[in-house]
Amino acid sequence: MDASIGAFEAKAQLSRLLRAVEQGERFTITVRGKPVADLVPHRADAAEGVAVAVAALQAFPRIRGVCDADVADFLREGRQ
């Protein structure tokens, strides 16, 4: 659950809040009781995630022993 904190208090305790966010905590910053911002941990760039996923897929062992003609036959069987 996100903790709610007023903007004035957040400004005064920014260093402490950043250390807590670094540990995975989340905060909603409010102005006069109205939520205006979320202080959340930074996510890695999406491109980095894609690169990791591609590397994981490339590490999978290759399937051997099925030729293109067999795959075409399998596809034709599935369409009937």
Helices and strands as residue ranges (DSSP letters): E 3-6, H 7-12, H 14-22, E 27-31, E 34-39, H 46-59, H 68-79
